[in-house]
C-alpha cells in the first residue's frame, strides 16, 4: 500500500521569494516519487522524478526536490518564485506496481 | 515534444447514456492508463493497460467501465449507463516502459446531466 500527504492545500509566496511545498509519503516498496504541476484548464505536467538514483533531483523551471528516506519526505523547492509558477502541484508516489497515487494537491499563489 | 492527446475536451451526456473518451498516447509508448479527478478531490487511478490487456485496475473500475486499443494509435475508455457521479475530469497517460514516468494528456471533462 502507498499514500501521499501534502501539507498545506494552499501556499502563497511573494514573487522572488523561495517556494517550499511539503510532501510525505508511505510505501511498502522502494518508491518512485514525482511532482506534477497542473495549470488551469491544462493537463498534468511532470516537473521532476526520483527513481532511486541521486537524492537531490532537479526538474524543469528551476524546481528541485530532495528525497529523505529517514523522514519519508520529498519536499519541492524553488529559490525564487515567478508569477508563472502559480498552479496546482501534486506529489505522487509509485510503489511496486504501475499505478500512481496522488496527494491532494497544493495550490500555489504568487503575490506580485 | 511528443504529447498525449485527448478528445473531446468537454463531453456532456445524459444520465444513462454510454460515452467513449478517446486518447492518442505517445507513439512509441507501450503502457497506457486512465485516471479521473472528481471536482475538488484527488486524482484517482482507474486502470492500466499493456500488451492489449488490462494489467491492473482499481475498485472504481467496475463492469460499467471498459478500455480498448482498437488500432495502433488510439486508446479508449467506455463508460456504459453513465451516472451523475461519473462527472469528472478524465486523464489519459502513457509511458514507454514500466518504470518510466507517465505523461498525461490535458483531460476530458465529462459532465453527466
Interface residues (C-beta under 8 A of the other chain):
Chain A: X32 X34 X36 X41 X42 X43 X44 X45 X46 X49 X51 X90 X97 X98 X99 X100 X101 X102 X103 X104 X105
Chain B: X4 X6 X31 X33 X35 X42 X43 X44 X45 X48 X50 X55 X56 X58 X91 X93 X98 X99 X101 X102 X103 X104 X105 X106 X107
